[in-house]
Amino acid sequence: MKRNPSLHSLKKSLQKLQEI
């Protein structure tokens, strides 16, 4: 997943959304 930094950012955003 290191070659897809965009995907990593998206995943982080998703996690933040799930936190709500």
N, C-alpha and C positions, 0 to 999 in steps of 0.2 A: 504493500500500500504506500510505500515510500515514493513510488514513481507517480502516484496520484494524490498530490497534496490537496487538490480541489475536493476529492472524495473525502478526505480526512476532515476537511473543514465542514463539509456537508454533514458528515456523521456527528460531528461535535454539535452542530446546530440542532440536529434531530434529538440528540440526547438532552439538550437544554430544553427543548420543547416538551419532551417526555417528562421532564422534571416537574413541569407545571401541573 
